[in-house]
């Protein structure tokens, strides 16, 4: 009976104390968030509640387990398992804290920064660094748990380390694609070639970079489809990045018209229409005859917008407006298919 009471006191008290400490930390973060509403770090740190509770619980059990005096033959194994869980929960806690701090710093910087390119670049770098760090910590934690916490596996770990050269060669040959994608991801993160939120044209599809992982990059296309490609693609093949160098873009509209088209009047109408359109940023515009053939002329209208979405909408609106205006005011300017006089409809024999 005494052993049961001791067991309940030790483990019950450990559970109550860890829950109380976790609750106190959560209340402290709530108070900090209420006192400093402009700071997002306290609210973000509340994400660590679960790994914090696990870390405190396993650490307390690891410390108080000998006080229970169970004297089991598996005591060494149980202590090793608890130590392993403490290590794993500590790594999880550190990763969650680092994520919360990084998100808080990024949110704070995004409110102060005037250049959205820099914000997207930092977001891309933080994302890749966190994923690489998480993967390294996970592998290192598993290795520590196997080689240090479990004495019976040390001989196996020593043998594995002795053959690390051969294993490294085999793994390098087998994982060439994965390693190349990993290196490409690092080059993208710190080379500023493409970032999360950039508007790109890949394989004839225009979309927004939605996610960059260690191996793949996801582009959300305008119709909400997702185009997933290996990261190494963006270091080996050409693609269009409409966000690089600034979000402002110049859009063009081509019209194929008759030689009788009043180009000057069409140019004046284009300017009048752009002046009242909210998607035109007022930086530049033009209308030029870029080609002439025996059957008609090619007219190019150009206009600028604040970003790719505005330019796309402006191009569609300008194309529709110019065609409608010509059809109403100068219908003869629109091309017509000439009828063939004397065309012999008799089928060939």
C-alpha positions as CSV (number, residue, x, y, z in Angstrom):
1,X,0.0,0.0,0.0
2,X,2.8,2.3,0.9
3,X,4.4,1.8,-2.6
4,X,1.1,2.7,-4.3
5,X,0.7,5.8,-2.3
6,X,4.3,6.9,-3.0
7,X,3.8,6.2,-6.7
8,X,0.6,8.3,-6.8
9,X,2.3,11.1,-4.9
10,X,5.3,11.2,-7.1
11,X,3.6,10.9,-10.5
12,X,0.5,12.8,-9.5
13,X,2.5,15.6,-8.0
14,X,4.7,15.7,-11.1
15,X,1.7,16.0,-13.4
16,X,0.1,18.8,-11.3
17,X,3.3,20.8,-11.1
18,X,4.0,20.6,-14.9
19,X,0.5,21.6,-15.8
20,X,0.7,24.5,-13.3
21,X,4.0,25.7,-14.8
22,X,2.6,25.5,-18.3
23,X,-0.5,27.4,-17.3
24,X,1.5,30.1,-15.6
25,X,3.7,30.5,-18.6
26,X,0.6,30.8,-20.9
27,X,-0.9,33.4,-18.6
28,X,2.3,35.3,-18.6
29,X,2.3,35.4,-22.4
30,X,-1.3,36.5,-22.4
31,X,-0.4,39.4,-20.0
32,X,2.6,40.3,-22.2
33,X,0.4,40.3,-25.3
34,X,-2.2,42.5,-23.6
35,X,0.3,45.0,-22.4
36,X,2.1,45.2,-25.8
37,X,-0.6,44.7,-28.5
38,X,1.7,45.8,-31.3
39,X,4.1,43.0,-30.5
40,X,3.1,39.6,-32.1
41,X,5.8,37.5,-30.5
42,X,3.8,36.7,-27.3
43,X,0.8,35.4,-29.2
44,X,3.1,33.5,-31.5
45,X,5.0,32.0,-28.5
46,X,1.7,30.5,-27.3
47,X,2.1,28.0,-30.2
48,X,4.7,26.2,-28.0
49,X,2.2,25.2,-25.4
50,X,2.1,21.5,-26.4
51,X,5.9,20.9,-26.8
52,X,6.5,22.9,-23.6
53,X,4.1,20.7,-21.6
54,X,5.6,17.5,-23.0
55,X,9.2,18.8,-22.3
56,X,8.3,19.7,-18.7
57,X,6.4,16.5,-18.1
58,X,9.1,14.2,-19.4
59,X,11.9,16.1,-17.7
60,X,10.0,16.0,-14.4
61,X,9.3,12.3,-14.8
62,X,13.0,11.7,-15.6
63,X,14.0,13.5,-12.4
64,X,11.3,12.1,-10.1
65,X,11.2,8.5,-11.3
66,X,13.9,7.3,-8.9
67,X,11.8,8.7,-6.0
68,X,9.0,6.2,-6.8
69,X,11.4,3.4,-5.8
70,X,9.8,0.9,-8.1
71,X,12.9,-1.3,-8.4
72,X,12.0,-2.8,-11.7
73,X,14.3,-4.7,-13.9
74,X,13.4,-2.3,-16.7
75,X,14.4,0.8,-14.8
76,X,17.4,1.4,-17.0
77,X,15.3,1.1,-20.2
78,X,12.5,3.3,-18.7
79,X,15.1,6.0,-17.8
80,X,16.6,5.8,-21.2
81,X,13.2,6.2,-22.9
82,X,12.3,9.2,-20.7
83,X,15.7,10.8,-21.5
84,X,15.0,10.2,-25.2
85,X,11.6,11.8,-24.9
86,X,13.1,14.8,-23.1
87,X,15.6,15.3,-25.9
88,X,13.0,15.0,-28.6
89,X,10.5,17.3,-26.9
90,X,13.3,19.8,-26.3
91,X,14.2,19.9,-30.0
92,X,10.5,20.3,-30.9
93,X,10.3,23.1,-28.4
94,X,13.3,24.9,-29.7
95,X,12.0,24.6,-33.3
96,X,8.6,26.0,-32.3
97,X,10.2,28.9,-30.4
98,X,12.4,29.7,-33.4
99,X,9.4,29.6,-35.7
100,X,7.5,31.9,-33.5
101,X,10.3,34.4,-33.2
102,X,11.0,34.3,-37.0
103,X,7.3,34.9,-37.8
104,X,7.2,37.7,-35.3
105,X,10.3,39.4,-36.7
106,X,9.0,39.0,-40.2
107,X,5.6,40.5,-39.3
108,X,7.2,43.4,-37.6
109,X,9.5,44.0,-40.5
110,X,6.7,43.7,-43.1
111,X,4.8,46.5,-41.3
112,X,7.8,48.8,-41.4
113,X,9.3,47.9,-44.8
114,X,8.3,49.8,-47.9
115,X,9.8,47.3,-50.4
116,X,7.6,44.2,-50.7
117,X,10.4,42.4,-52.6
118,X,12.6,42.4,-49.4
119,X,9.7,41.1,-47.4
120,X,9.2,38.2,-49.8
121,X,12.9,37.5,-49.9
122,X,13.1,37.3,-46.1
123,X,10.0,35.0,-46.0
124,X,11.6,32.7,-48.6
125,X,14.9,32.6,-46.7
126,X,13.2,32.0,-43.3
127,X,11.1,29.2,-44.7
128,X,14.0,27.3,-46.3
129,X,16.3,27.8,-43.3
130,X,13.7,26.6,-40.9
131,X,13.0,23.4,-42.9
132,X,16.7,22.7,-43.3
133,X,17.4,23.3,-39.6
134,X,14.4,21.1,-38.6
135,X,15.6,18.2,-40.8
136,X,19.1,18.5,-39.4
137,X,17.9,18.6,-35.8
138,X,15.6,15.6,-36.4
139,X,18.4,13.5,-37.8
140,X,20.8,14.6,-35.1
141,X,18.3,13.9,-32.3
142,X,17.6,10.4,-33.7
143,X,21.3,9.7,-33.9
144,X,21.9,11.0,-30.3
145,X,19.1,8.8,-29.0
146,X,20.5,5.7,-30.7
147,X,24.2,6.2,-30.0
148,X,24.2,7.8,-26.6
149,X,21.0,7.2,-24.7
150,X,20.8,3.5,-25.5
151,X,24.2,1.9,-24.5
152,X,23.4,-1.3,-26.4
153,X,23.4,0.5,-29.7
154,X,26.8,2.2,-29.3
155,X,28.6,-0.8,-30.9
156,X,26.2,-0.6,-33.8
157,X,26.7,3.1,-34.1
158,X,30.5,2.7,-34.0
159,X,30.3,0.2,-36.9
160,X,28.0,2.5,-38.9
161,X,30.4,5.4,-38.4
162,X,33.3,3.2,-39.5
163,X,31.6,2.5,-42.8
164,X,30.4,6.1,-43.2
165,X,32.6,6.6,-46.2
166,X,31.1,3.8,-48.2
167,X,27.6,4.7,-47.2
168,X,28.2,8.3,-48.1
169,X,29.4,7.3,-51.6
170,X,26.3,5.1,-52.1
171,X,23.9,7.7,-50.7
172,X,25.5,10.4,-52.8
173,X,25.0,8.4,-56.0
174,X,21.5,7.4,-55.1
175,X,20.4,10.8,-54.0
176,X,21.9,13.0,-56.7
177,X,18.5,14.5,-57.6
178,X,17.6,15.2,-53.9
179,X,21.0,16.8,-53.2
180,X,20.8,18.9,-56.4
181,X,17.3,20.1,-55.4
182,X,18.6,20.9,-51.9
183,X,21.5,23.0,-53.2
184,X,19.1,24.7,-55.7
185,X,16.8,25.6,-52.8
186,X,19.7,27.2,-51.0
187,X,20.7,29.1,-54.1
188,X,17.1,30.3,-54.5
189,X,16.9,31.4,-50.9
190,X,20.0,33.4,-50.9
191,X,20.4,34.2,-54.6
192,X,17.2,36.3,-54.9
193,X,16.2,34.7,-58.2
194,X,12.7,33.8,-57.2
195,X,10.7,34.3,-53.9
196,X,7.5,33.4,-52.3
197,X,4.8,35.7,-53.7
198,X,6.6,36.4,-57.0
199,X,4.6,36.3,-60.2
200,X,6.3,33.9,-62.7
201,X,5.6,32.4,-66.1
202,X,6.7,28.8,-66.2
203,X,6.0,26.3,-69.0
204,X,3.6,28.8,-70.6
205,X,1.6,29.1,-67.4
206,X,1.4,32.4,-65.3
207,X,1.0,32.1,-61.6
208,X,2.2,33.1,-58.1
209,X,4.9,31.2,-56.2
210,X,3.0,29.8,-53.3
211,X,5.5,27.5,-51.5
212,X,9.2,26.7,-51.7
213,X,10.3,23.5,-50.0
214,X,13.6,21.7,-49.9
215,X,12.8,19.7,-53.1
216,X,9.8,21.3,-54.8
217,X,8.4,24.7,-55.7
218,X,4.6,25.2,-56.0
219,X,3.1,27.8,-58.3
220,X,-0.5,28.8,-58.0
221,X,-1.8,29.4,-61.5
222,X,-4.5,32.1,-62.1
223,X,-7.3,29.5,-62.3
224,X,-6.3,28.1,-58.9
225,X,-4.5,25.1,-60.2
226,X,-1.1,24.2,-58.6
227,X,2.0,23.6,-60.7
228,X,4.6,21.7,-58.7
229,X,8.1,21.6,-60.1
230,X,11.5,20.6,-58.8
231,X,13.5,23.4,-57.3
232,X,16.5,22.6,-59.6
233,X,14.3,23.6,-62.6
234,X,14.6,27.3,-61.7
235,X,18.4,27.1,-61.8
236,X,18.7,25.2,-65.1
237,X,16.0,26.5,-67.4
238,X,14.8,30.0,-68.3
239,X,11.5,31.4,-66.9
240,X,9.9,34.8,-66.5
241,X,9.8,36.5,-63.2
242,X,7.5,39.5,-63.4
243,X,8.2,40.6,-59.8
244,X,12.0,40.8,-60.0
245,X,13.2,44.4,-60.1
246,X,10.0,45.8,-58.8
247,X,6.2,45.0,-59.1
248,X,5.6,47.6,-61.8
249,X,5.1,46.2,-65.3
250,X,4.3,47.4,-68.8
251,X,1.5,45.7,-70.7
252,X,1.0,45.6,-74.4
253,X,-2.1,45.1,-76.6
254,X,-1.8,44.3,-80.4
255,X,-4.5,45.2,-82.8
256,X,-4.5,44.3,-86.5
257,X,-6.4,46.9,-88.4
258,X,-7.2,48.4,-91.8
259,X,-4.9,51.0,-93.5
260,X,-7.8,53.5,-93.1
261,X,-7.6,53.4,-89.3
262,X,-7.4,57.0,-87.8
263,X,-4.3,56.3,-85.7
264,X,-4.2,59.8,-84.1
265,X,-7.8,59.6,-83.0
266,X,-7.3,56.1,-81.6
267,X,-4.2,57.3,-79.7
268,X,-6.2,60.2,-78.2
269,X,-9.0,57.9,-77.2
270,X,-6.5,55.5,-75.5
271,X,-5.1,58.2,-73.4
272,X,-8.5,59.5,-72.4
273,X,-9.6,55.9,-71.4
274,X,-6.3,55.3,-69.4
275,X,-6.7,58.6,-67.5
276,X,-9.9,57.3,-65.9
277,X,-8.9,53.7,-65.4
278,X,-7.9,52.8,-61.8
279,X,-5.3,50.1,-62.9
280,X,-3.1,52.6,-64.8
281,X,-0.4,54.0,-62.6
282,X,0.3,57.0,-64.9
283,X,3.9,56.2,-65.5
284,X,3.9,55.6,-69.2
285,X,1.7,54.8,-72.2
286,X,1.9,54.8,-76.0
287,X,0.3,53.7,-79.2
288,X,2.4,53.0,-82.3
289,X,2.1,51.4,-85.7
290,X,4.6,48.6,-85.4
291,X,4.1,46.9,-88.8
292,X,2.4,47.3,-92.1
293,X,1.4,44.7,-94.7
294,X,-0.4,44.8,-98.0
295,X,-3.6,43.8,-96.2
296,X,-3.4,46.0,-93.0
297,X,-1.4,47.4,-90.1
298,X,-0.3,46.3,-86.7
299,X,-0.9,48.7,-83.9
300,X,0.7,48.3,-80.4
301,X,-0.8,50.0,-77.4
302,X,1.4,50.0,-74.3
303,X,0.5,51.0,-70.7
304,X,2.0,50.6,-67.2
305,X,0.5,49.2,-64.0
306,X,1.4,48.9,-60.4
307,X,1.7,45.0,-60.5
308,X,1.0,42.0,-62.7
309,X,-2.6,41.7,-61.7
310,X,-3.3,45.3,-62.6
311,X,-1.5,45.1,-65.9
312,X,-3.4,41.9,-66.9
313,X,-6.8,43.5,-66.1
314,X,-5.7,46.7,-67.9
315,X,-4.7,44.9,-71.1
316,X,-8.0,43.1,-71.3
317,X,-9.9,46.3,-70.6
318,X,-8.0,48.3,-73.2
319,X,-8.3,45.6,-75.9
320,X,-12.1,45.5,-75.4
321,X,-12.4,49.3,-75.3
322,X,-10.4,50.0,-78.4
323,X,-12.2,47.3,-80.5
324,X,-15.6,48.6,-79.2
325,X,-14.7,52.2,-80.0
326,X,-13.5,51.4,-83.5
327,X,-16.6,49.3,-84.2
328,X,-18.8,52.2,-83.1
329,X,-16.9,55.2,-84.5
330,X,-14.8,53.8,-87.3
331,X,-16.1,50.4,-88.4
332,X,-14.1,50.6,-91.6
333,X,-10.9,50.4,-89.6
334,X,-11.6,46.8,-88.5
335,X,-10.3,44.2,-90.9
336,X,-12.7,42.4,-93.2
337,X,-12.3,39.2,-95.2
338,X,-12.4,40.3,-98.9
339,X,-14.8,38.3,-101.1
340,X,-13.1,36.5,-104.0
341,X,-14.7,37.7,-107.3
342,X,-15.1,35.1,-110.0
343,X,-14.4,32.2,-107.6
344,X,-15.3,29.0,-109.4
345,X,-17.3,26.8,-107.0
346,X,-17.3,23.9,-109.3
347,X,-15.6,21.0,-107.7
348,X,-12.4,19.9,-109.3
349,X,-12.6,16.8,-111.4
